[in-house]
Amino acid sequence: MTDKYNLNQGQQDAADAFMNFLFSPDKEFIISGAAGVGKTYLMNYIIDQTLPRYFDMCELMGMKPEYDDVVMTATTHKAADVLGQSVKRPTSTVHSFFNLKVQNDFTNGGTKLTQGKQWKIHQRKIIFVDESSMIDTELWRMLHDGTMNCKLVYVGDRHQLAPVQEDLSPIYKHHAPMVELTQPVRNAGSPDLMRICDQLRQTVETGVFKPIRIVPGVIDLLDNNQMQAEISHRFSQQTHASRILAYTNKRVIQYNDHIRQIRALPDTYTVGEYLVTSSMVHTKQGQIAVEQELEVIANSGPQKLMIDKEHDVELDVNFLDLQDSFGEVWRRVPVMTDRTHYDALTKYYKGEKNWERFYYLKDYIADLRPRDAATVHKAQGSTYDTVFIDLGNISTCNFANQAARMLYVAFSRARSQIFLFGNLADKYGGLILP
């Protein structure tokens, strides 16, 4: 077998550990590492080289292989799309593979994970789960309930943000064998970016915040006028190259509204704009996934949509035709045009525990936002040439561990350059100027 791969020592050690894992009683294996250390490259090597060697060894030892299929999954649609393009293999979300559904909980206004009609227990499979730091306790239990004589391989970065309302993903709490890749194989020519990411990774580990050093041309601190000028320059047209990251949704909305003003766009979305779903949207054609990028191809104009006939409550909406990156078109999707009114209605129905109307607003009225600014949490799994980070907004986070992970995720999204805005609180290390 010709080996087309050239592994570094860390990757080779990880591949060897994976081979040992295949012959061990352990059910779970963790591959952890920051962006750019070759996790996907290692996955390809394991599938192309390690697994065939496993089957050869089983044959030599006169034993039947315990596993006969490899499955590639990820925790989000966006991550699954990226993984599929990288490994050139069929890839799905972990929810789709296990036939899991997120359902509204009409007893408390939350959501719960349930088994779909096609739920079954999978056997004799090696199941990779990418972006695994997002796995919460509920999903982790479902993965174990849905597998027998299987191997679960979690791939991600253990220093990233934890699942919502949890301090750490449960995959890291049960002493599963873990390998950690540390040697960069991408962007190795940006030592200043690698240095700050390593520093922030250490902060996640130790809880000790150190000052962030400004490095002109690589990590720049902007004042108000400079920030305005850079945003106007970088975002005058729609772009995938740059992204503004903040802590709160309110701040993200302010940035996106400001950028739309720079582009002289009206209050309502126009044909040709690229938007991102902030949450899952239910339509007659099916569900539009969270963080799905969509292009506006038609706008029917302002209309009134009846929300609550009993109390004569209407909401201003536009019905948009939207197209995703695969060419699928979603017709007449209602999109809010008055966010203040929408937020007031959801708050009111939640307070009244009128979950039927609350979920109608949440599920069927699309919350679409420009892609130019995003919360740090939503940016996990993505990389950009240039990243703007609102340090003042991040400093409003009152939880040190969350702030540490947020800073690490934000800085590690950048390939080439970082622009900082605002002051980083002293309790989170502050800044060192050149």
C-alpha positions, 0 to 999 in steps of 0.5 A: 500500500503506497503511503501518500501521507506525510505525518508529523510526529504528533499525528503519527503518535495519534494514529498509533494510539488509534490503532491501539484503541481499535483493539481495546475495550474503550468505546470512546476516543478523542482527537483534540487540537486547535484549528490548523493542526491537521485533525482532518488530515489525520482523519483521512489518514486513519480511514485510508491507512490505519483501518486497512492495517487493522483489517489486515492484522485481524486477518493475520490473527485469524479473527473477525474484525469487530467493525465493518463500517465508517461513518462521518458526522458533525454536530452542526450542518455547517460543520458537516458541510465543511467536513464533507468537502474536506474528507470527500466522503458522505457526511451528515449531522450526528442528529440526522445519522442517529435520527434525533429530533429537537422538540419543543418542551411545552412544559417549560419553554425549553427544548428536548432531544427525542428519538425519531421514528427511524431511530435504531441502535447502530452496531459494528461501526466506527463513528467520527463526530466532528466539532465534538466540543458542542456535544452536551449531556443529552446528546452524549447519552443518546450517542451511547443509547444508539450504539452497540459494539461501536467506536465513537471518535470525537474530533474537536478542540477541548479549549473551545466554548462549552455547550450552552448551560454546561461548564464542559462537554461530557465527552471530556469528563469520562476519562476516554483516551485522548490525543492532542495535536499541537504542531501547526501545519496550517498558517505556520507562517504567522508566529504572532497569531500562533503565540497568542492562541497558545497563550489563550489556550493556556489561560483556558487550562490554568485560569490565569489571564495574561496581558494580550500584546499588540503586534502592529500589522498582525494584532492591532488596536483600533480607536473609534475613528480607526474602527469606523474606517476599517469597517467601511473599508472591509465591509463596503461589499459583502465578503467572506474574508472578514468577520466581526465577533462580539459576546452579545447578540445585541452588540452583533445586531448593532454592528450588522445594522451599521454595516447595512447603513454603510452599504446604503441598504434599506431597512428590509433585506434586498435581493442579492443579500447573503444572510445567516439563520440565527436559529432553525426555521420551520417551513412548508418545505422542511427545516432550514438549519441554524447557521445556514447561509442563504441568498435573498432571491425575491422579496414580496414587500411588507405584509401583516401576519396574524400571530394571535387571532384571539387577541388580534395580534399582527406582526410586520413581516416580509415573505422572502424567497431564499436559496442555499449554497446547494441551490435549494430554494425556500419559498415565502419564508416570513421574516420579521421586519420589526425586531423590537415588536417581535422580541416584545411578543416572545417575551410576553408569551413566555411570561404568560406561558403561552408556549403554543404562540411562543414556539410559533414565533420562534419556529416559523418566523425566520430570524435572519441576520447579515453574516458580517458580525456574529457572536463568538459562540456562532463563529466556532468552527469557522476561520476568516482572513481578518477578524475584528474582536470587540474586547469591550463587549467580551469584558462584560462577561462575568464568568472567567472560564467562559471569557477565557474560552471566548477569547481563545475562540475569537483569536483562533478564528483569524488566518492573517490579521486581528483588529481589536476594539475597546478595552479588555478588562484588567481581570481578563489580563488587559492589553500591552501596547507596543 
